[in-house]
């Protein structure tokens, strides 16, 4: 049996040492907010036993509000990303 490696999510940058980053643009004013989170400190378990990162966002420029949710499987591969009040900026568009 062959195993396929799950495709990486285009919205989440995995820095390989248990550190992840996402960037979102708020819907109201287009402010960019970056979130950095780690497996050990920020990712929890939801009611169904899945790993999840949930974070309210607040832009510092115009105080736009929203929420980001990133879901993971048991291997900490991203399975789903959702944003309320904002839209994800794909990692390929980041200007680091």
C-alpha positions in Angstrom: 0.0 0.0 0.0 1.3 3.4 -0.9 0.9 6.4 1.3 0.4 9.9 0.0 1.7 12.9 1.8 -1.1 15.4 2.3 -0.9 18.5 0.2 0.2 21.6 2.1 -2.5 24.2 2.8 -1.7 27.4 0.8 -2.9 29.6 3.6 -0.6 28.3 6.4 3.1 28.5 6.6 4.6 25.6 8.5 8.0 26.5 9.8 8.7 22.8 10.6 9.6 23.1 14.3 6.0 23.2 15.5 5.6 26.9 14.6 2.9 28.1 12.1 2.1 31.5 10.6 -1.0 32.8 8.8 -1.8 36.2 7.3 -5.3 37.6 6.8 -6.7 40.8 5.2 -9.7 42.2 7.0 -12.8 42.6 5.0 -13.8 46.1 6.3 -10.6 48.1 5.6 -8.1 45.6 4.1 -5.7 45.7 7.1 -3.2 42.9 7.2 -2.9 40.8 10.4 -0.3 38.2 10.9 -0.7 35.4 13.5 2.1 33.1 14.7 1.2 30.1 16.8 2.9 26.9 18.1 1.7 23.3 18.6 2.7 23.2 22.3 1.1 26.5 23.4 -1.7 27.4 21.0 -3.3 24.4 19.4 -6.0 22.7 21.4 -8.5 19.8 21.0 -12.1 20.5 20.1 -15.2 18.5 21.2 -14.7 15.9 18.4 -11.1 15.2 19.4 -9.5 17.1 16.5 -6.7 19.6 16.8 -7.7 23.2 16.3 -6.3 26.7 16.5 -9.0 29.4 17.1 -8.1 33.0 17.5 -10.0 36.3 17.4 -8.3 39.0 15.4 -8.2 42.7 15.8 -6.4 44.9 13.4 -4.3 47.6 15.0 -4.9 50.2 12.3 -8.7 50.4 12.2 -9.8 48.0 14.9 -11.4 45.6 12.4 -12.6 42.4 14.1 -12.7 38.8 12.9 -11.8 35.2 13.8 -9.4 32.6 12.3 -9.8 28.8 12.7 -7.2 26.3 11.5 -8.0 22.6 11.9 -5.4 19.8 11.9 -5.4 16.1 11.7 -3.5 13.8 14.1 -0.2 14.4 12.4 -0.7 18.2 12.6 -1.3 18.6 8.9 -3.7 21.4 8.1 -7.1 20.0 7.0 -9.2 23.2 6.9 -8.9 27.0 7.3 -11.7 29.4 8.0 -11.8 33.1 8.5 -14.7 35.3 9.6 -14.4 39.0 8.9 -11.2 38.4 7.0 -9.7 36.6 4.1 -6.5 34.5 4.1 -3.6 35.7 2.1 -1.9 32.7 0.4 1.7 32.1 1.5 2.8 32.4 -2.2 1.7 36.1 -2.1 3.7 37.0 1.0 6.5 39.5 0.6 9.1 38.4 3.2 
